[in-house]
Amino acid sequence: MSVLVTGGGGFLGSHLVERLRADGVEPFVARRSEYDLIRPDDTVRLFDQAQPRLVIHLAAEVGGIGANMANSGRYWYANTMMGANVLEQSRLHGVDKLVVVGTICSYPKLAPRPFREESLWDGFPEETNAAYGVAKKSLLVAGQAYREQYGLTSIHLLQVNLYGPRDDFDLERSHVIPALIRKMLEAQGEVALWGDGTPTREFLYVEDAAEGIWLAAQRYDGVDPVNLGSGEEIAIGDLAELIADVTGFEGKIVWDTSKPNGQPRRQLDVSRAEERFGFRARTPLRTGLERTVSWYREQALVSPAAG
């Protein structure tokens, strides 16, 4: 089977490529340095070279709350164009299946918890990441339209925030877990964190995510979107205390309430993923955090500028 993984050189992509190779599948890995999927001609060149039967679309531009607020226009444009180009070339090249990895950011700001796939259209996403969430959500509609008109099998996964080794630890772009880990390992006395610590989030260890995507690619052909997460909710304040314990941070945590909290609560109903393709997250949060901290410490020893 010829498999193309867009974003295959990135955080999630590198773990997915390893998972495929463990099953004896050598995917075609599309890296941004070689193929800019925002450009139609680059996308055509990629598909001409890869000639895929299965496409797993991971490539995205995204960051934490600050990056999403600062780059809302860019993120909408980049994610919309990449998705549209990949979808169109999948059709033109007769791809058997397209797997689109979407985001929990597509859910309404005040969706009932736990988020069920049926609630996806019941309101507007949280404002700080709405542009990104709507761009990804539009690919669900596009995939369903291509299925209906052209017969392209396109499935859509609604993925929660990931964490793990090889995450982006740049404080200007990173999500909450890598940002907290880096701040607490480098802190001199105290760390300042955005918001008030009350919002909740759900996290999925990156190796579990790779497993879920690969299971969906092999076992699921349905039109309905499917949540991909752990089903476990934790308050950001509790997460900060947990990371402080894992990293050995003994300083003071200061909450900057002038900064936004983001979405009030996030937790997925993950029953559909288990029912339809047998996925269930296996890595406890503390175990995943310990592995992530260990990896980052090793990188810091190799390069003081790690991240």
C-alpha positions in Angstrom: 0.0 0.0 0.0 1.3 3.4 -1.0 0.8 5.8 1.9 1.4 9.6 1.9 1.8 11.4 5.2 1.6 15.2 4.9 3.5 16.9 7.8 5.3 13.6 8.2 8.4 15.3 9.5 6.6 17.2 12.3 5.8 16.3 15.9 2.8 14.0 15.3 4.0 13.0 11.8 7.3 11.6 12.9 5.5 9.4 15.5 3.0 8.2 12.9 5.7 7.4 10.5 7.4 5.3 13.1 4.1 3.5 13.8 3.6 2.7 10.1 7.1 1.4 9.8 6.5 -0.9 12.8 3.9 -2.6 10.6 6.2 -2.8 7.6 4.7 0.2 5.8 7.2 2.7 4.4 5.2 5.9 3.8 6.1 8.8 1.5 6.9 11.6 4.0 6.0 15.1 2.8 8.0 17.8 4.6 7.3 21.5 4.3 10.9 22.2 3.3 10.2 20.2 0.1 6.5 20.7 -0.5 4.6 23.9 0.5 1.0 22.5 0.4 -0.4 26.1 0.4 0.8 26.2 -3.2 -1.2 24.2 -5.7 1.8 23.4 -7.9 3.7 22.0 -5.0 0.8 19.8 -4.0 0.5 18.5 -7.6 4.2 17.7 -7.7 3.9 15.9 -4.4 1.0 13.7 -5.5 2.7 13.0 -8.9 5.8 11.8 -7.1 4.0 9.9 -4.3 1.2 8.3 -6.3 -0.6 7.4 -3.0 -3.5 5.1 -2.4 -3.9 6.3 1.2 -3.3 9.9 2.3 -3.1 10.9 5.9 -3.3 14.7 6.1 -1.5 16.0 9.3 0.1 19.2 7.9 -1.1 22.3 9.8 -0.2 25.7 11.1 -1.2 26.1 14.7 0.1 27.2 18.1 -1.1 28.0 21.6 -3.5 30.7 22.6 -1.0 33.6 22.0 0.1 32.3 18.6 -3.5 31.7 17.6 -4.5 35.2 18.5 -1.5 36.8 16.8 -1.8 34.7 13.6 -5.6 34.1 13.2 -5.7 35.2 9.5 -2.5 33.3 8.6 -3.8 30.1 10.3 -7.2 30.3 8.6 -5.6 30.8 5.2 -2.8 28.3 5.5 -5.0 25.5 6.9 -7.8 26.1 4.5 -5.5 26.1 1.5 -3.5 23.1 2.5 -6.7 21.1 3.1 -8.3 22.2 -0.1 -5.3 21.4 -2.2 -4.8 17.9 -0.6 -8.5 17.1 -1.0 -8.5 18.1 -4.7 -5.4 16.2 -5.5 -6.7 13.2 -3.7 -9.7 13.3 -6.0 -7.7 13.9 -9.2 -5.2 11.1 -8.4 -7.8 8.5 -7.5 -6.8 8.1 -3.9 -8.7 5.2 -2.2 -8.9 7.0 1.2 -8.1 10.3 2.7 -7.7 10.7 6.5 -8.0 14.3 7.6 -6.9 15.1 11.2 -9.0 17.9 12.5 -9.1 19.6 15.9 -11.1 19.9 19.1 -10.9 23.7 18.5 -13.7 23.2 16.0 -16.3 22.6 18.8 -18.6 25.4 20.0 -17.2 27.4 22.9 -20.0 26.3 25.2 -20.6 22.7 23.9 -22.0 20.4 26.6 -19.3 18.3 28.2 -18.1 15.8 27.3 -18.1 17.0 23.7 -20.1 14.6 21.4 -19.7 14.7 17.7 -23.4 15.6 17.3 -22.7 18.9 19.1 -20.1 20.1 16.5 -22.5 22.5 14.8 -24.4 23.8 17.9 -22.4 27.1 18.2 -19.3 29.1 17.3 -15.8 28.1 18.5 -14.0 29.8 21.3 -12.8 33.2 20.0 -9.0 32.9 20.5 -8.8 29.9 18.2 -11.9 30.2 16.1 -10.1 30.9 12.8 -8.1 27.7 13.1 -11.0 25.7 14.3 -13.3 26.9 11.5 -10.7 26.3 8.8 -10.3 22.7 10.0 -14.1 22.3 10.4 -14.6 23.3 6.8 -12.5 20.4 5.7 -15.1 18.1 7.3 -17.8 19.6 5.1 -15.5 19.5 2.0 -14.7 15.9 2.6 -18.3 15.0 2.9 -19.1 16.9 -0.3 -16.3 15.2 -2.2 -17.6 11.8 -1.0 -21.1 12.6 -2.2 -20.1 14.0 -5.6 -16.9 12.2 -6.5 -17.0 9.0 -4.4 -13.8 9.9 -2.5 -13.7 8.1 0.9 -12.6 10.9 3.3 -12.7 10.4 7.1 -12.3 13.2 9.7 -10.8 12.9 13.2 -11.4 15.5 15.8 -8.2 15.4 17.8 -7.4 16.9 21.3 -4.2 18.6 22.3 -1.2 16.4 22.0 2.0 16.2 24.0 5.1 14.1 24.2 8.7 13.8 23.0 9.6 16.0 20.0 6.9 18.6 20.8 7.5 22.3 20.0 9.0 23.9 23.1 9.3 27.4 21.6 7.5 29.6 24.1 6.2 31.8 21.2 4.4 28.9 19.5 4.0 26.1 22.0 0.9 24.6 23.6 0.4 24.5 27.3 2.3 21.3 28.3 5.6 22.0 26.5 5.4 25.6 27.7 4.9 24.6 31.3 7.7 22.1 31.2 10.2 24.5 29.7 9.2 27.3 32.1 9.5 25.2 35.2 12.8 23.6 34.2 14.3 27.1 33.4 12.5 29.1 36.1 14.3 31.3 38.7 11.9 31.4 41.6 8.5 31.7 39.9 6.6 31.1 36.7 3.9 33.4 35.3 1.0 31.6 33.6 -1.9 32.9 31.5 -5.4 33.0 32.9 -6.6 31.9 36.3 -6.0 28.1 36.1 -9.6 27.2 36.2 -10.2 26.1 32.5 -10.0 22.4 31.8 -8.3 20.6 29.0 -7.9 17.1 27.7 -4.6 15.7 26.4 -3.5 12.8 24.4 0.0 11.3 24.4 1.4 11.5 20.9 2.1 7.8 20.5 -1.5 7.0 21.4 -2.6 9.6 18.8 -0.5 7.9 16.1 -2.0 4.5 17.0 -5.5 6.0 16.8 -4.9 7.5 13.4 -3.5 4.3 12.0 -6.4 2.3 13.3 -8.9 4.7 11.8 -7.0 4.6 8.5 -7.3 0.8 8.4 -10.7 0.2 9.9 -13.0 3.2 9.5 -14.7 4.4 6.3 -17.6 6.3 7.7 -18.9 9.8 6.9 -19.3 10.9 10.5 -16.5 12.7 12.3 -14.9 10.8 15.2 -13.3 12.3 18.4 -9.8 11.2 19.1 -8.7 11.8 22.7 -8.2 10.3 26.1 -11.6 11.2 27.6 -9.8 12.6 30.7 -10.3 16.2 31.8 -7.9 18.2 34.0 -7.9 21.8 35.2 -4.9 23.9 34.0 -4.1 24.7 37.6 -4.0 21.1 38.5 -1.9 20.4 35.4 0.6 23.0 36.5 0.9 21.4 39.9 1.4 18.0 38.3 4.1 19.3 36.0 5.8 21.1 38.9 6.0 17.8 40.7 7.3 15.9 37.7 10.0 18.5 36.9 10.9 19.1 40.5 9.9 22.8 40.4 9.5 24.2 43.9 9.0 27.9 43.1 5.8 30.0 42.9 3.1 29.8 40.2 1.7 33.2 39.4 -1.5 33.5 37.4 -1.8 36.5 35.0 -5.5 37.1 34.9 -5.1 39.9 32.4 -4.5 37.1 29.8 -7.3 35.0 28.3 -8.3 31.6 29.7 -9.4 30.3 26.3 -12.3 27.8 26.1 -13.8 27.2 29.6 -13.8 23.4 29.5 -12.7 20.7 27.2 -13.4 17.0 27.4 -14.3 14.6 24.6 -16.8 11.7 24.5 -14.4 9.1 23.0 -16.9 6.2 22.7 -17.3 6.4 19.0 -13.6 5.8 18.3 -13.7 2.7 20.4 -16.9 1.4 18.8 -16.0 2.1 15.2 -12.2 1.3 15.0 -11.2 0.0 18.4 -9.2 2.9 19.7 -8.7 3.6 23.4 -5.9 5.8 24.8 -3.4 3.8 27.0 -0.9 6.2 28.4 -1.7 7.9 31.8 -1.1 11.6 31.9 1.7 11.4 34.5 3.5 8.6 32.6 3.4 10.6 29.4 4.6 13.8 31.2 7.5 11.9 32.7 8.5 10.6 29.3 8.2 14.1 27.8 10.2 15.8 30.6 12.9 13.1 30.3 13.2 13.7 26.5 13.4 17.4 26.9 16.1 17.2 29.5 18.1 15.0 27.2 17.7 17.5 24.4 18.8 20.3 26.7 21.9 18.4 27.5 22.7 18.1 23.8 21.9 21.7 23.1 21.3 24.4 25.7 19.0 26.1 23.2 16.7 23.0 22.9 13.2 24.0 22.0 
